[in-house]
Amino acid sequence: GPLGSPIGALASALANSPPETQRMMLGENLYPLVDQLEHDQAAKVTGMLLEMDQTEVLHLLESPDALKAKVAEAMEVLRSAQQHT
């Protein structure tokens, strides 16, 4: 089950932390993964993903496929935003 996983440990650490710390912890875990997928926009994409619900972010951390899909989505948003400026 998920409790034995690093995600389980992260989830319980999050539960005991104030919101600002939670966001930072999630970011620290998320950034290296995003960086592997989209190196140039890693910081921006990570920031976008951190706007999501904490449970969703945790899901991305344990599901590479879900993460890939979300990162692709975020990149689309960034691209269309760039086209409109």
SULQUIUR-V851766 format. One record per residue. N is the residue number from 1. RES is the residue in one letter. NEAR is the number of other ideal C-beta (glycine too) atoms within 10 Angstrom. D_LAST is the distance of its C-alpha to the last C-alpha in whole Angstrom. Layout:
BEGIN
n = (N & N)
res = (RES & RES)
near = (NEAR & NEAR)
d_last = (D_LAST & D_LAST)
END
This chain:
BEGIN
n = (1 & 2 & 3 & 4 & 5 & 6 & 7 & 8 & 9 & 10 & 11 & 12 & 13 & 14 & 15 & 16 & 17 & 18 & 19 & 20 & 21 & 22 & 23 & 24 & 25 & 26 & 27 & 28 & 29 & 30 & 31 & 32 & 33 & 34 & 35 & 36 & 37 & 38 & 39 & 40 & 41 & 42 & 43 & 44 & 45 & 46 & 47 & 48 & 49 & 50 & 51 & 52 & 53 & 54 & 55 & 56 & 57 & 58 & 59 & 60 & 61 & 62 & 63 & 64 & 65 & 66 & 67 & 68 & 69 & 70 & 71 & 72 & 73 & 74 & 75 & 76 & 77 & 78 & 79 & 80 & 81 & 82 & 83 & 84 & 85)
res = (G & P & L & G & S & P & I & G & A & L & A & S & A & L & A & N & S & P & P & E & T & Q & R & M & M & L & G & E & N & L & Y & P & L & V & D & Q & L & E & H & D & Q & A & A & K & V & T & G & M & L & L & E & M & D & Q & T & E & V & L & H & L & L & E & S & P & D & A & L & K & A & K & V & A & E & A & M & E & V & L & R & S & A & Q & Q & H & T)
near = (5 & 10 & 9 & 8 & 12 & 11 & 16 & 14 & 11 & 18 & 17 & 11 & 12 & 18 & 9 & 8 & 13 & 8 & 9 & 8 & 12 & 18 & 17 & 13 & 14 & 21 & 16 & 11 & 18 & 22 & 17 & 10 & 17 & 24 & 15 & 12 & 17 & 18 & 8 & 9 & 18 & 18 & 13 & 15 & 24 & 23 & 16 & 18 & 23 & 16 & 10 & 14 & 8 & 15 & 8 & 13 & 22 & 20 & 15 & 22 & 20 & 15 & 13 & 12 & 8 & 13 & 20 & 14 & 12 & 21 & 23 & 13 & 13 & 21 & 17 & 10 & 13 & 15 & 11 & 9 & 9 & 8 & 7 & 6 & 4)
d_last = (46 & 43 & 45 & 47 & 43 & 41 & 39 & 42 & 42 & 39 & 39 & 42 & 40 & 37 & 40 & 42 & 38 & 37 & 33 & 31 & 34 & 33 & 29 & 30 & 33 & 30 & 28 & 30 & 32 & 28 & 26 & 29 & 29 & 25 & 25 & 27 & 25 & 22 & 23 & 19 & 17 & 21 & 20 & 17 & 18 & 22 & 20 & 19 & 22 & 24 & 22 & 25 & 28 & 31 & 33 & 30 & 29 & 33 & 33 & 30 & 32 & 35 & 33 & 32 & 31 & 29 & 27 & 26 & 25 & 23 & 21 & 20 & 19 & 17 & 16 & 15 & 13 & 11 & 10 & 9 & 7 & 6 & 6 & 4 & 0)
END
